[in-house]
Structure formats: C-alpha cells, structure tokens
C-alpha cells in the first residue's frame, strides 16, 4: 500500500516503546537486581560469569521487541516469493501454449488471469501491469515496474527476457518457449536437490526419536541386571 513504510515505522516504534516499558518495569520492580544478587550468591563465583548477561537481558528484550515487525514482514515476504515461484511455471506454460496458438501476449495474459485466483500475488501484480498498459505507459516501462514490485530473481529473469525480445523485435512465442523450457529445467533441478537433501535432514529426527528407544531396548535389561546385582551385593555386605 502507499502508506506501508509509514505503518511499518509506527508499528516498530510501538514495539520499541513496549520493550522500553518492560525494561522500566523490570528496573522499578527490582527484578534485575534480584536476579543479579541471586547469581552472585552462587558458591565458587560461578554466577559472576553470568552477571553481565543478566545486566544485558533488559536490552536484549528491547532488541527482541524492536525486531518483531521486521521478522513478521520477512516471513510474509518469504511466503509471497514462494507463492510467486509456485504460480510462475504454470502461467509461463499457459502463455507459451496460447502464444503458439497465435494469440497475442496481452490477450493470452488476460485469459490466464481470468482463470486464476485473484488473491494470488502474481495475479495481482500482473493485473497491475495491465492497468499500467491501459494508463498509457510503455510496455517496457510497465514490465520494469512489474519486476521492481515483485523482486523475485526467477521472475526478474523472465521479465528481462521479455523486455529484450520487445526491444529487438524478436518473437514473443519463441521467447516464451525458451523461458518455459528453462523454468522446467530449474524446477527439475530444484526437486532433485530437495530429494538429495532428505537423508541429511532425517539424521536429526532419527537421532532424537529413534536412537533413545534403541538404547533403552538394548541397555535397559543390562542396566536392570546390574542394579539387581548391586542391590544383592549391598544386602550381603550390610547383612540386610
């Protein structure tokens, strides 16, 4: 939206103010001083090592509050990029098919957008591209505005190819066919990389969920027998 940056700044300031209020309550209530004194009372001076962390904990809370809006925006941005990358191969294949059937780029794009879900980010941005064309902007300028709004690397590559074809007068159908082939290759490579990474990702769940049960099943009886032998030995020694 037009006021997104202002809204984000105000929300961030609100979270910073909330973090400052938490720090004030901690200091006024003496929670930080009590925590520091508790650490200092640990024998052997072990707690003195943790005292700097206890003194810095209110400021860590403030930093956490300040970064919450940025983390939320980052998560929404990541989800938006994933949705664009999910929809782009299908849209590109449909554009390629319609272009080879002799339908113009604008007409093919209008047909595809009419059949897609209106709330998807790619569909919304392509609609904005159509509105720019209807407003009288040049096609190349509208394509560049579209690429800047999304800022997705794979989509930017596609837009660059379309702009180049538009500037040199090459056929859109051939460009779309090449781009569709490259996207299919990228998706195939991405799926292969994801499949190859599965064994590595399974190591941690196996160690956490599988090995403890194996240890209990293998070592449990031996530990039980060892404890019984120790119990009998202690009874013989004590005469119990």
ROMAR-367788 format. One record per residue (C-alpha): residue in one letter; x negated, y negated, z. Coordinates in pm, whole numbers, plus 50000, padded with zeros to 5 digits. Layout:
N
AXYZ;...
***
This chain:
240
X500005000050000;X498944963649969;X498554959750347;X496834993150414;X493474977950510;X495074953050750;X497214980150906;X494205002750948;X492204974851114;X495044966551353;X495535002951448;X491785006751507;X491784975951729;X494754990451917;X492895022851982;X489805003352091;X491964983752333;X493405016552461;X489895030152514;X488904998152696;X491925001852924;X490895037653005;X487355025753088;X488774998353311;X490955023053498;X488045046853546;X485835019353689;X488535003253901;X489645036754039;X486075046754123;X486315079053922;X482955073353754;X481195065354084;X482695096254248;X481595117953959;X478055103853977;X477855108954354;X479085144654313;X476335151554061;X473685135654282;X474755157654571;X473855189554384;X470845205454557;X467495206454382;X468045174554184;X469735193453900;X472645169153896;X470355139253844;X469765151153488;X473485147853416;X473915113653578;X473095094053256;X475735114153070;X478255106653346;X477495069453324;X477825070252944;X481055090552944;X483375059752951;X481645045652643;X481905079552474;X485645078152544;X485775043552384;X483935056152074;X486305085752052;X489335062852063;X487785039951802;X487115068251557;X490565084651578;X492135063151299;X489145069151070;X489355106651132;X493075106651054;X492525087050731;X489685110450636;X491915140950689;X494695125450479;X492165116450209;X490815152150205;X494335166150172;X495105141549890;X491975152049699;X492905188749742;X496385182249603;X494955163649303;X492495191749231;X495335217049260;X497595198949012;X494985186748765;X494225220048587;X497915226648522;X498545191248397;X495495193148175;X496545226648025;X500035213047957;X498595181747796;X496345203447580;X499245225547473;X501515196247388;X498705177847207;X498015208246990;X501755209446913;X501475174746762;X502975154647049;X501285121747135;X499435116647461;X501975092447612;X504975113847515;X503295145547644;X502405128447970;X505975116148014;X507375151147960;X504935166548207;X505605140848478;X509335145748439;X508905182548526;X506535177448822;X507285169449185;X507455131849227;X505755131449569;X502505147249447;X499595122249446;X498525129649088;X502055124648958;X502385091649144;X499095078449009;X499905089148654;X503235071048689;X501315040048794;X499185044548481;X502345044648270;X503565013048444;X500244996048366;X500665005047998;X504234991548000;X502994959648168;X500754952747868;X497344963747995;X494964980347753;X494805018147772;X491095018847859;X491574993848142;X494565013448273;X492565045648267;X489725029448459;X492165016048719;X493605050948750;X490145065848809;X489295039449071;X492525045449261;X492015082949293;X488195085049314;X488175122949268;X485005134749088;X486695160848871;X489445136748772;X486915109048702;X485115132448462;X488355138748277;X489175101548260;X485665093648131;X486115118847850;X489485103647756;X488035068447760;X485115079047541;X487455095947295;X489635064647292;X486685041847224;X485045062546949;X488325072046786;X487985109546843;X490995132446853;X492705134747192;X493745170847125;X490145182447081;X489025163247391;X491825178247597;X490965213147471;X487315208947574;X488275194647914;X490775222647978;X488125248647898;X485625231848131;X488165229948412;X488995266548378;X485265274548397;X484915252848709;X487875269648875;X486435303848792;X483055294148937;X484715279549247;X486735311249302;X483615332549258;X481695311349510;X484565313749758;X484675351649718;X480915354449770;X481105333750090;X483735355950251;X481265381550402;X479305353350565;X482445337850711;X483545371550852;X480425375051068;X481625352151347;X485145367651377;X483595402351378;X481075393051649;X483755376551865;X486625400851815;X485065434151718;X481735438651897;X483075433052254;X485545461452204;X482765483852071;X480565475752371;X483405482952612;X484205515952441;X480555527252429;X479165513052753;X482315514952966;X482065552053055;X478325549553123;X478815519553350;X481625537553530;X479415568153590;X476535546053704;X478765528153953;X480065561454086;X476505574054134;X475515542054314;X478595544854535;X477765580954629;X474145571854697;X475145543254924;X477555565755110;X474845591855165;X472425565655292;X474915549155528;X476495582655625;X479935569955524;
***
